[in-house]
Amino acid sequence: MEERKPEGNPLIVLAAGGFLGGLIAGGNNAGLFWFAALSLGCAYGLLVLLGHVAKGTQDHWIGTILGLSTFVPLPCGLIGMMIGKSIWGSP
């Protein structure tokens, strides 16, 4: 089976994943740990789904995502969390 070409810019994909994770965390009134876990998990999941992580390097890339690329998904996730809390969160 042929490898597919990655779709989109990886920084935009990281930002979108962090934002979606923040929306989910804000809607569920999650704490700090779950906010970070959801933001980083959604960012990494979108990278995998859109083909930015090759099959042979998926185990090694998680360290790069969590170590070097947290500056993109976490601030975007914080914005998503504020929006999620204002829309679905408790008063």
C-alpha positions as CSV (number, residue, x, y, z in Angstrom):
1,M,0.0,0.0,0.0
2,E,1.3,3.4,-0.9
3,E,2.0,6.1,1.7
4,R,-0.3,9.0,1.4
5,K,0.9,12.6,1.2
6,P,0.4,14.7,4.4
7,E,-2.5,17.1,4.3
8,G,-2.2,20.6,5.6
9,N,0.5,22.5,7.4
10,P,1.7,20.6,10.6
11,L,1.5,23.8,12.7
12,I,-2.1,24.5,11.7
13,V,-3.0,20.8,12.4
14,L,-1.4,21.1,15.9
15,A,-3.3,24.3,16.5
16,A,-6.6,22.8,15.4
17,G,-6.1,19.7,17.5
18,G,-5.2,21.8,20.6
19,F,-8.3,23.9,20.0
20,L,-10.6,20.9,19.6
21,G,-9.1,19.4,22.8
22,G,-9.7,22.6,24.6
23,L,-13.3,22.7,23.5
24,I,-13.9,19.2,24.8
25,A,-12.1,20.0,28.1
26,G,-14.1,23.2,28.5
27,G,-17.4,21.6,27.7
28,N,-16.7,18.9,30.3
29,N,-15.3,21.4,33.0
30,A,-12.1,19.4,33.0
31,G,-9.2,20.2,35.3
32,L,-5.7,21.2,34.3
33,F,-4.4,17.6,33.8
34,W,-7.3,16.6,31.5
35,F,-7.1,19.9,29.6
36,A,-3.4,19.2,28.8
37,A,-4.0,15.6,28.0
38,L,-6.9,16.3,25.7
39,S,-5.2,19.2,23.9
40,L,-2.0,17.3,23.3
41,G,-3.8,14.0,22.5
42,C,-6.1,15.6,20.0
43,A,-3.2,17.4,18.4
44,Y,-1.2,14.2,18.0
45,G,-4.3,12.3,16.8
46,L,-4.9,14.9,14.1
47,L,-1.3,14.6,13.0
48,V,-1.6,10.9,12.7
49,L,-5.0,11.1,10.9
50,L,-3.8,13.6,8.3
51,G,-0.6,11.6,7.5
52,H,2.1,13.8,9.1
53,V,3.4,10.9,11.2
54,A,4.9,8.0,9.2
55,K,4.0,4.4,10.2
56,G,7.6,3.6,11.1
57,T,8.2,6.6,13.3
58,Q,4.9,6.8,15.3
59,D,6.6,5.5,18.5
60,H,9.4,8.0,18.3
61,W,7.4,11.1,17.2
62,I,5.3,11.3,20.4
63,G,8.3,12.6,22.3
64,T,8.8,15.3,19.7
65,I,5.2,16.3,19.9
66,L,5.0,16.4,23.7
67,G,8.5,17.9,24.1
68,L,9.0,20.4,21.3
69,S,5.5,21.2,20.0
70,T,3.5,22.0,23.2
71,F,3.9,25.7,22.5
72,V,1.3,25.5,19.7
73,P,-1.5,23.2,21.0
74,L,-1.6,24.4,24.6
75,P,-2.3,28.1,24.0
76,C,-4.8,27.2,21.2
77,G,-6.3,24.7,23.6
78,L,-6.6,27.4,26.3
79,I,-8.6,29.6,23.9
80,G,-10.8,26.5,23.0
81,M,-11.3,25.8,26.7
82,M,-12.5,29.3,27.4
83,I,-14.9,29.2,24.5
84,G,-16.1,25.7,25.5
85,K,-16.7,26.8,29.1
86,S,-18.7,29.8,28.0
87,I,-20.8,27.8,25.7
88,W,-21.3,24.4,27.4
89,G,-19.7,24.8,30.9
90,S,-21.4,25.4,34.2
91,P,-22.5,28.9,35.1
